[in-house]
Structures are given as structure tokens and as C-alpha cells.
């Protein structure tokens, strides 16, 4: 579904570990409330969106990342602080795609951005 391209190597092997981490955090009980895994743009990352999609530039590294309209929508939702579950359901509805396919694509997309230093994980209590 996502047609992402990047300068440099893309290693999506972290997508499964990211998905496993998210799922385990959803199951973890906590006296302080559940831990919500969210993401934010890394320092020195600039984003430009257009009708065709998204281009990210990591100024310090000199690396760019390009994504289609679906990737741009995921980025916008991450930037707005949306949960992964909310992003998956929103993208599935907007693009009329099965949730299981969208969930896999969203996890791979996020894992790729984290791996390349465009996104950083941040935990918060709900």
C-alpha cells in the first residue's frame, strides 16, 4: 500500500518488533494507567507535504524520505499525537482498505521512520 522511498538502506525488520512492543504495551496493566506509545518528529527533521505525498529531510544527516499520500496522512496523524490504533482505523476508513493490511503497513512505515532517525518514540500515560 505504501510506496515509500528513501536515500540509504531501509530495514523493515524492526516493524515486527515495533508491532510486538505496541501490542504488549496495550496488554500491560498499570496502576498509573496504560502506557501509550506515541511518536514525534526527531530534532532537525523538516516535513513538506503536497497533494502527491510527503518529503522528509533530516537536516543534520542530509537524508531524505519520500512517501505517497497514505504516508503523508500517517505522518500528519503522528504529528497530531494520534495513537497507532486511531491512525490505522482512520487510514482504513479513508482509503477503504482492510484494517489488518493497513495495520501492517502503518507499523512498517513507522518502524522505517524510527530506524532512519526521522521519528522518535515517546511514552505517556493515558
Buried (B, 14 or more C-beta within 10 A) or exposed (E): BBEBEBEEEBEBEBBEEBBEBBEEBBEEEEEEEBBBBBBEBBEEBEBEBEEEBBBBBBEEBEBBBBBBBBBBBBBBBBEEEBBBBEBBBBBBEEEEBEBEBBBBBBBBBBBBBBBBBBBBEEEEEE
